[in-house]
Amino acid sequence: MNLMQKHQKKCADCAPTAQPKKVMGTSKQDMKGLGLATELERQTKLIQTDALLLKSIMSHEQRDKEKALLIPKYESYLDSYLSQEKRHKNPVLVQVMVWAFDSKQIDLALNLAKYALDINDDLPEGYKSNIQEWVLDTLHDYLEEEYKAGRTSEPYLSDTIQFLVDLDTFDQIKSKFHKLAGHYAYDSEEWQKTVDHYLLAEKFSSKAQVKTKREHAEKQLEKLAEANEAKTNEAGAS
């Protein structure tokens, strides 16, 4: 089962026959007369046209819904591209990755991001950051939303922290992920894990703003240590 088929199976209950209501885009039939040299060029032209049409939608919420409906349009092409061993910069893959992030299809977005990051692909025109920084920042924003909504961020949070260990990226990015992991641990009263993540957040950024919670966690660890010592002394006395 290929990447896109796996995604389709996961979203089997998501009205697969739905079509974009506002952005119909350009069909392959419409592109036949343009004389573009390769399938990549044809698909790039298609998706650039769709992206331009999306900009005409004022509502961010509606725009993201339209992106989710447009993604299946490029599944066949991406399946073919990803089945090949040779990799090259691919605006179609990157644009679909961006749309997947925007429409909260995180599994699909991260799977496509792996291919884009491997070759340090380029973000669409108008994006100021590099692709690695953008993916990490966008993923963090999504995970933070999940945290605020009281939902789990796993396995994405743990996997990303492991991924960041040897990665050359901005310290601020590493700090944000450790801070978020610390918040989850704090809420679960996992005090040692809390301290460990908050210390790393502070190590990577002096502006982490976790000192109060870290000190509270450290006090809880001290209390637990004292309680355990008292139990040990009682057992020895008896």
N, C-alpha and C positions, 0 to 999 in steps of 0.2 A: 504494500500500500504506500503510495507516494505522499509527499508533504501535503499537497492540496487535497488529496482524497481523505487523509487523516483529518484535516480541518473540516471538510464537508461532513464527515461522519460525526464529528463532535457537535456540529451545528445542525444535525438532521432535523431538529424540531424548530428550526428558525425560519420557516416559510421559504423553502428553497426556490419556489417559483416566483418570489417577489421581484419586481423590477423597479429601477429608480423612477420615482414619480416626477421629479423635476428635471433631472439630468439624465437624458437618454444616451448622450455621448455619440460617437461616430462609429458605425459598424465597419467590419472588414470590407464589406461590399462597397461602402462609400469611399474607401481608400484606394480602390483598385486603379483609378486613373491617375494617381499622384506620382507613379513611377519611382517610388522609394526603393533603394537598392536591396535592403535586407529586411528580414522579418523583425529584427530588433528596431530598425528605423521605423518600420510601419507601426509596430506596437508603441514605440516611443511617441510617435505623432498622435496616435489614438489617445494615449493616456494624458498627454499634454493638453489636448483639446478638452478632455473630460475635466482635468484639473482647472482649466480656465473657466469652464462653465460652472464648476462648483463655487468659484469665487463670487458669482452673481447671487448666491443665496445669502441673505443677510443673517438668518438665524444660525448660530453655531450648532445648536442641537439638531436642526433639520439637515444641516450640511453634513454632520457626522453620520446621520442615518443614510444619507445618499451615498456616502463613501462606502459604508458597509454593503450597500446594494450593488455598487459598481465593482467591488473586488472580484466576484465570481467571473466577471467578464474577461479577466486576465489569467484565470486559473490554468486553462489549457496551455497557453504560451509559457507560463512559469514552470509548469510540470515538465514541458519539453526542455526548457533551458536548464533546470536543475538536474535533469537526468543525464546531462552531458558532463564529462570530466573537466573540460576547459572552462575556466571562469574569466569573465571580463566585466568591466564596469557596465552596469545595467540600470538605466533610469526607471525602467518599468518596475523592476523588483524593489527598488528603493521607494518609489512612490506608493506602491501597494503596501510596503512595510509601514510607511507613514500613515496611510489611511487605516491600517489595522490598529496601530497605536491609538489613533484619534477615535476610532469606533470601539475601543476597549476589547479588541480581539487579541489578547496578549500572547497566547500561545503561538498564533500565526505570526504576529509581529516579531516575536523573539526568534522564531525559527528562520524567518527571512533575514533578520538582523545578523545572524551568525554568518550567512553568506556575504552580506554587505560589508561586515567588519573584517572578514578574512582578507578582502582585497582593498580595504580602506576606500570604499566607494564614495561617491559624491552625493550630498543632499540636493534636493531640487533647488532651483534658482530662488533666491530670496532668503535662504537660511544662512545665518551668520556663523554658527558653530560648526565644528567638524562632526562627522557622523558618530564617532565613538562618544563624544561628549553629549551629543543630542540624545542618543539612545539611552544613555545612563540617566541623564536628567529627566527625560520623559518617563522612563520606567520608575524612577524614584517618585515623581509626582503621582503616578498611578498608585503605587504602593502606599503612599502617604494618604491618599484618598480612601483606600481600603482600610487603613488603620483608623482613620477618623470616623469611618462608618461602622467600626466594630467588627470588621471582617479580617480574616487571616491574610497574610501576604506571602504565605508559603505555597510552593517551594521557592518562589522567585527571590525572596529576600535572602535566604541562606545561600542559594546558588550564586547570587550576584556578589555577596560578600566574599565568598570563596574565589570567585572570578577576579575580584579586585586585588587579591593578595599580591600578585606579581605583576599587576597591570600598571603601565606607566600612564597615569592620568592625573588630573588635578586633585590635590589633597582635599579640597573642599567637597568633592564628590564622594570620596571615601568617608569623610566625616559624616555626611548626611545619611549614608546607609547605616553606619554604626549607631548613629543617634536614633534612627528609627527602630533598629533592632533592640536598642536599649529601652525604648519606650514599651515595646511589646513585652520584654522581660520584666520591666518594672511593674506593669499592670498584672502580670502573672505571679508577682512576688518571687521571681527567680533572682535573688539578690546578687549572687556572684556573677551570674551572666549579665545582669544589669551593670554592675561596676565595670566588668571587662569591656563591654561595648561603649560605655560612656567614657572610659579612660582613652579608648582609641579615638572616639569622636573628638575629644579634647586634644589629643596628640596631633591629629590632622588639621585641626582648626581651633584657634583661640576664641572663636566666636560661636562655638557649639552650643553654649548656654544650657548646659546640663548639670552644672555644679550642685545645685540644690537637690536634685533627685539623686545624683551620685552619692552625695554625703548622707542622704537619708538611707540609701541602700547599704552603705558602709556601716551605719549605725545598727541596722537590722542584722547584719552579719556579726557584729560584735555581740549583740544580744544572744544570737544563736550559739556563738562560741562559748559565752558565759554559761548559758543553760546546759550545754553539753558537758562543760567542765564540772558543773555542779552535780550532774547525774553520775559522772564518772567518780567523783569524790564520794557520793552516797553509796555507790556500788562497792567501792573499796572499803568503806567504813563498815558495811554489813558483811 
